[in-house]
């Protein structure tokens, strides 16, 4: 049980460190964080559309 707890804390610390080192995640400016998350979502959506167009030959459908 003790090892499992230590691994959990190490994972949590690593996750926290990885979020704060780049300087992109702010604990005081949630609008800044929201802007980053929205941009990340938009890029994922664009990648999905590119994948559909290149692999399946599907154009973007605004109804979806």
N, C-alpha and C positions, 0 to 999 in steps of 0.2 A: 504494500500500500504506500509506503514511504517513497519508493522510486517513482510510482505513478504520479504522486503529488509533485515531486520535484520536476518531472518531465513536463507536467502541465504548466508549472510556473515558468519554466525555461521557455516553453513555447509562447506563453503569454508575453513574456519579456521581449522575446525576439520579434513578435508581431508588433508590439508597441514601439520598439526601436526602429523597425523598418518603416513604420508610418511616420515617425517624427524626424528621421534623419534627412530625407529629401527636402523637408521644409514645406511640403505641399499641404499636409494635413494640419489644420490649426484648431486648437481647442477653444479659441476665443472668437473666431470669425466663421460662423457656420454658413454664412452666405458664400464665403470663399470655398469652403468644402463642397457646398452644393454645386457651385459652378464647375469644380473639377469632376464631380461625379456625373453631372449632366454631360459634360464633354466626353467622358469615358463612355457613357451610354450611347451618345451619338456616333462615336467612332466604331463601337461594336455593331450598331445598326448599319452603318455604311459598309463595314466589312461583310456583314450578312448579305446585303444587297449585291455587293461585288461578287461574292461567292455564287449566289443564285444566277447572276448574269453570265459569269464565266463558265460555270460547270453545267448548269441546266438550261441556259439560254433564256432565262425569264427576265422580263423587264419589271421595273418597279410598278407595283399596283397600289394606288392610293387608297383603294377600298379595304386593303388588308390592315 
